[in-house]
């Protein structure tokens, strides 16, 4: 799960992580988050893991070389895109992106 949200949305996403699932936390919103006891307990009991990264510390070529693999995963249905509380239709992604860019819609990769 790629997680750029914090707060209530981040908490709901965390609860949805599958057993043996992995969460990749990134973005400034997550920089000051902490893991309360119940989240640590979930990680242990469900054999889950969490890692994080910082986009500004990555070189453009590091990001560029990962994009084709990510798009392949999306096209093959291995990655699902969510916006707010509904599943995005990949063929309609450009239209959804326009709504996202208005700032009135939040999105996350899960």
N, C-alpha and C positions, 0 to 999 in steps of 0.2 A: 504494500500500500504506500503510495506517495502522498505525504501529508504536509500541506502548507498552511493548514488552519490551526488555530488555537482555540481555547475557550470551549464553549458548548459544542460546536461542530467537531472540533478535534477530539473531545471526549466521546462523542457518539461514534466517530470513526474508529477510535481505539477499541471500543466495545465490540465492533463488528469484525475485528481482525480474526481470521481463521486460526484454528490450532496449527501450530508450527509456522504461522504466518510471520511476515517481517514488515515492519513499518519503517519507512525512510522519511525522516523529519527534515524539512528544509524551510528556509525563509525566516525573516526577521520576527514574525509573529510568534514563532516557537522559541526564540532565543532565551526568553525568561521563564519558560514553563518549567515546572518541576513534576516529578513523578510521585504522587501520593502512594501510600501503602497498598491500596486496592489495585492500582495499576501494576505495581511490582508483583503483587500476588498473581494477577492475571498472567503476566509474562512467564512466571515460573510454572504455574499449574497448566498452562496451555502450550508450554514449550515455544514461546514466541520470542522475537528479538526486535530491537530498535537500534537504528543507526541514524546518523545525520550528516548533512553536508552544507556547505556555504557556496552558493553560486559565484559570488565575487572572487573567491579564491581559485576558481577553475579557469584554465586557459580556454579561449574560444575553440581551439582544435579538440580539446577534451570533450566539450559539449557536442560539437559538430559530429564527431565520430560515433556518438551514442544515438543520435537522432534516427538514422535509418533502422536500427534494431528496435527502437521504441515504436516507430510507426509500423513496422512489421508485426510486432506483438498486438498492436491495436487493430490492424487490418485482419488479423487471424482470430480476433475475438478473445485473445488471452489477457487483454487489459480492457477494463470497462471504464468509461468516462462518466462521471456524475456531475451534475450542476444542481446546486441547492439540494432538493430532495427527489430529483427524478433522473433517470438514466438518459444520457445523451445518445441520439441516433448518429452514428459515425458518418453516414452519407450526408447528414445535415450539419456536420461540424462547423462549416464556414458560417452558416446562419447562427448557430449557437454562439460562436466566437464573437459575432457582431454584438449580441446581447451582453455577453461577458464584458466586452470592451466599454460598454456604457457605464460600467461601475455599479449597476443595479442588480447584478447577478454574481453570486460567488460560485466557484467551481473547485473541484478537487479530483485528483487521480486516485483511484482506489483499486 
